[in-house]
Amino acid sequence: MAIYENDFTHKIDTGLKASKGYKRFLYRFKIGDKSYRKVFDYSDKSWDKKTRTSKAKADSFKYKEEKKHGTTESIIGENIKVNEFVKQYFETMEVSTSYSGNKWLGEIQSYYKRYISKEIGSIQVKDVRQLHIKNIILKIKNIGLSARSQKTTLEILNPIFKSAIANRIILYNPCDGITVTRPKTKKKVQNPSALLKDIYNAIVTTFKDDMYFQALFLFALQGRRKSEILTLKWENIDFNNNQYTLPVTKNGEEQTYMLPSSIALLLLGIQSNNQIYVFESPIDSSKHIQNIKAQTNKLKKALKNPLFGVHYLRNVVVSAMAEQGVNTTYLSGALGHSNLITMEKYVSVPYTKGSEVANQTIEAITKDSD
């Protein structure tokens, strides 16, 4: 069957392009002086776009390895070493192509190279034991790195060894049973409902004549993370249904939330043609705003609260919701948490409903401030 390269217009990765509907993928590469190309067609699959793209990346990697080595058995075999397997894992893992996604991948690759590779990289995957992992964590602790950095070792290696199990290289995950206890650093929020109301008043007063930053901080008052707010795009706001969608979140899920009418009105006031980001950079219209330190400091001063910040506000919001008796499942949904501990086995996180209940509660707390 003839391959019409003009049909593939969306670049996915080096040498890999997708057709308009992301159902067919063309992969081109060279080994020495010889060129290869192959089409991966998933038109008959019921997968979503993300799954098809991930599959195309994995299949293209496998195809190239087959051409280089004749088979993938010598690459993904029972004797493969950790460094070799990790290299393949990083090359084929599904990561957001956004700036934050690429930055995150670069950070974990750097961490692996600095603290893990030299300890177990030359060992065969099947020979890694729990003791090896504990020794890595101990060495990281002894050089003075925080408990958070120590935990990063597990966050990187755990999914890698799960992948090794899926590839039938090992039967057990050497990370199982290892925990790193982080010291409690969060201070309990006192009188959170009253504090939330004060923060609301400070936002609408401080930015009374600035719809841009009033909307930005009111999103924070809904429990949104700073990165979620700053990277929000107009295409992901549904004014007809009073909702907005975050395509890629911290836990990798697409999440949809209710859009409060108070924020919707502000957004309509700042919207203009050809904008990509809701909170567009005043310097470069193709990018989102990067720094809100000056505006955050204004609110700190107005509140006389040096702890105030976008992330601190998430603690205030969840504490106020709990004080008002909001169901913990809705709390998780409102803040975008996917982990319901034991409940996660039986229910899915209701992000939309959670944000709706949270919004109703916030409005009830702040209604007397209007």
Secondary structure as the mmCIF struct_conf table of DSSP 4:
data_model
#
loop_
_struct_conf.conf_type_id
_struct_conf.id
_struct_conf.beg_label_comp_id
_struct_conf.beg_label_asym_id
_struct_conf.beg_label_seq_id
_struct_conf.end_label_comp_id
_struct_conf.end_label_asym_id
_struct_conf.end_label_seq_id
HELX_RH_3T_P HELX_RH_3T_P1 GLU A 5 ASP A 7
STRN STRN1 PHE A 8 ASP A 13
TURN_TY1_P TURN_TY1_P1 THR A 14 GLY A 15
STRN STRN2 LEU A 16 SER A 19
TURN_TY1_P TURN_TY1_P2 LYS A 20 GLY A 21
BEND BEND1 TYR A 22 LYS A 23
STRN STRN3 ARG A 24 ILE A 31
TURN_TY1_P TURN_TY1_P3 GLY A 32 ASP A 33
STRN STRN4 LYS A 34 ASP A 41
TURN_TY1_P TURN_TY1_P4 SER A 43 ASP A 44
HELX_RH_AL_P HELX_RH_AL_P1 LYS A 49 HIS A 69
BEND BEND2 GLY A 70 THR A 72
TURN_TY1_P TURN_TY1_P5 GLU A 73 ILE A 75
BEND BEND3 ILE A 76 GLY A 77
TURN_TY1_P TURN_TY1_P6 GLU A 78 ASN A 79
STRN STRN5 LYS A 81 LYS A 81
HELX_RH_AL_P HELX_RH_AL_P2 VAL A 82 THR A 92
BEND BEND4 MET A 93 MET A 93
BEND BEND5 SER A 98 SER A 98
HELX_RH_AL_P HELX_RH_AL_P3 TYR A 99 TYR A 111
HELX_RH_PI_P HELX_RH_PI_P1 TYR A 112 ILE A 116
HELX_RH_AL_P HELX_RH_AL_P4 SER A 117 ILE A 120
TURN_TY1_P TURN_TY1_P7 GLY A 121 SER A 122
BEND BEND6 ILE A 123 ILE A 123
STRN STRN6 GLN A 124 GLN A 124
HELX_RH_3T_P HELX_RH_3T_P2 VAL A 125 ASP A 127
HELX_RH_AL_P HELX_RH_AL_P5 GLN A 130 ASN A 142
TURN_TY1_P TURN_TY1_P8 ILE A 143 GLY A 144
HELX_RH_AL_P HELX_RH_AL_P6 ALA A 147 ALA A 166
TURN_TY1_P TURN_TY1_P9 ASN A 167 ARG A 168
BEND BEND7 ILE A 169 ILE A 169
BEND BEND8 LEU A 171 TYR A 172
TURN_TY1_P TURN_TY1_P10 PRO A 174 GLY A 177
HELX_LH_PP_P HELX_LH_PP_P1 THR A 181 LYS A 184
HELX_LH_PP_P HELX_LH_PP_P2 LYS A 186 VAL A 189
BEND BEND9 GLN A 190 ASN A 191
HELX_RH_AL_P HELX_RH_AL_P7 PRO A 192 THR A 206
TURN_TY1_P TURN_TY1_P11 PHE A 207 ASP A 209
HELX_RH_AL_P HELX_RH_AL_P8 MET A 211 LEU A 221
TURN_TY1_P TURN_TY1_P12 GLN A 222 GLY A 223
HELX_RH_AL_P HELX_RH_AL_P9 LYS A 226 LEU A 230
TURN_TY1_P TURN_TY1_P13 THR A 231 THR A 231
STRN STRN7 LYS A 233 LYS A 233
HELX_RH_3T_P HELX_RH_3T_P3 TRP A 234 ASN A 236
STRN STRN8 ILE A 237 ASP A 238
TURN_TY1_P TURN_TY1_P14 PHE A 239 ASN A 242
STRN STRN9 GLN A 243 LEU A 246
BEND BEND10 PRO A 247 VAL A 248
TURN_TY1_P TURN_TY1_P15 LYS A 250 ASN A 251
BEND BEND11 GLY A 252 GLY A 252
STRN STRN10 GLN A 255 MET A 258
HELX_RH_AL_P HELX_RH_AL_P10 SER A 261 ILE A 270
TURN_TY1_P TURN_TY1_P16 ASN A 273 ASN A 274
STRN STRN11 TYR A 277 TYR A 277
TURN_TY1_P TURN_TY1_P17 VAL A 278 PHE A 279
STRN STRN12 GLU A 280 GLU A 280
BEND BEND12 PRO A 282 ILE A 283
TURN_TY1_P TURN_TY1_P18 SER A 285 SER A 286
BEND BEND13 LYS A 287 LYS A 287
STRN STRN13 HIS A 288 HIS A 288
HELX_RH_AL_P HELX_RH_AL_P11 LYS A 293 LEU A 303
TURN_TY1_P TURN_TY1_P19 LYS A 304 LYS A 304
TURN_TY1_P TURN_TY1_P20 PRO A 306 LEU A 307
BEND BEND14 GLY A 309 GLY A 309
HELX_RH_AL_P HELX_RH_AL_P12 VAL A 310 GLU A 323
TURN_TY1_P TURN_TY1_P21 GLN A 324 GLY A 325
HELX_RH_AL_P HELX_RH_AL_P13 THR A 328 LEU A 335
TURN_TY1_P TURN_TY1_P22 GLY A 336 GLY A 336
HELX_RH_3T_P HELX_RH_3T_P4 ILE A 341 LYS A 345
TURN_TY1_P TURN_TY1_P23 TYR A 346 TYR A 346
HELX_RH_AL_P HELX_RH_AL_P14 TYR A 351 THR A 366
HELX_RH_3T_P HELX_RH_3T_P5 LYS A 367 SER A 369
#
